[in-house]
């Protein structure tokens, strides 16, 4: 095992880059491993959809089931993100100020909360899986498939909660390369077991959608063991010395985390509401399947934005901790600019060959045109989505989670859902009208987050 001196030297090197190195280099240092990791994750998502799109029980029901089940799980994921945001903001600030004891304490208490959160959130998802997916919008043969996917995956909630929290605090410490390796191994586990369990290869039974859920659970357990191994060899290794709860730390983490949690719940439940809007269309199952595939393809654009958003958190948090607010501002804008350039480039591909991308997943004539229209309409919002994603990450690094929460409430609930209903159902534009509502509100959200960031009051927040 690495000794504490070597771990500290490694961490000091990362902090030196973040707080004193060339800003473009610092952004790239943090972003490229995470970008590759998110692209690997996107690749897995694409392969998973391609596997499911070839199941004998039907393309649309299988894709709709995983899309709806996954969307419901995103409600749980929102809780994880809230915990991770609170912990990573504190850890970044403490490490920027070279306060290692508090950084370890924050990590330890976040892990304890994550275990509790995983248990509490899993119970209703397992017990009420069928009514939950029906409420979200599952129809016909997609209902039992979505319920099974939701319940099976929920059994593996605790490993996922702990994994996400530890991964976020390690990234806030600048330990991004090992997160790339861990993420890649987890995805390989998932792909291999998807193939074995979805189709029934060798001695394994053909379980279809259930197999996809079990494969996800196996990869979560593998990921937990790997991430704990990495944590033990990091500058935050002392966080594993014991797991005694300290409620003052709970409050401190959740003071930052609860608005992020609510923000993600707002986004996720609004997305579930968006699926519900599609459920009232005459071609509801086709529209929901098109949304599942469309978002999977679109993730080729927004996953790099996720990487830069993650990079923005330690860039801002550590520089504020080091007493360099102007450098924090400059770093955030550089990250946003790089993300916008990449996402805009990918969006051009959506405009040029949308049908070729769609038929990689399905050749069903009722679904392909809807996927094509989704890609074309949402391509125009990608630069603004980059702006909103990265600057949200920057604000989280500063501990400012309340204003992004309110912006999410406004754009996703107050504007997007009524507008989607109006265009899709009342005015009769169908799924295309819903796509327009999604794209327009994404643009508005990015502009509002940028306006708040420019105001700059987040620099004075104490964590």
Secondary structure by P-SEA (a helix, b strand, c coil): cccaaaaaaaaaaaaaaaccccaaaaaaaacaaaaaaaaaaaaaaaaaaaaaaaccccaaaaaaaaaaaaaaaaaaaaaaaaaaaaaaaaaaaaaaacaaaaaaaaaaaaaaaaaaaaaaaaaaaaacaaaaaaaacccccaaaaaaaaaaaaaaaaaaaaaaaaaaaaaaaacccaaaaaaaaaaaaaaaaaaaacccccccccccaaaaaaaaaaaaaaaaaaaaaaaaaacccccccccccccaaaaaaaaaccaaaaaaaaaaaaaaaaaaaaaccccaaaaaaaaaaaaaaaacccaaaaaaaaaaaaaaaaaaaaaccaaaaaaaaaaaaaaaaaaaaaaaaaaaccaaaaaaccccccccaaaaaaaaaaaccaaaaaaaaaaaaaaaaaacccaaaaaaaaaccccccaaaaaaacccccccaaaaaaaaaaaaaaaaaaaaaaaaacccccccc
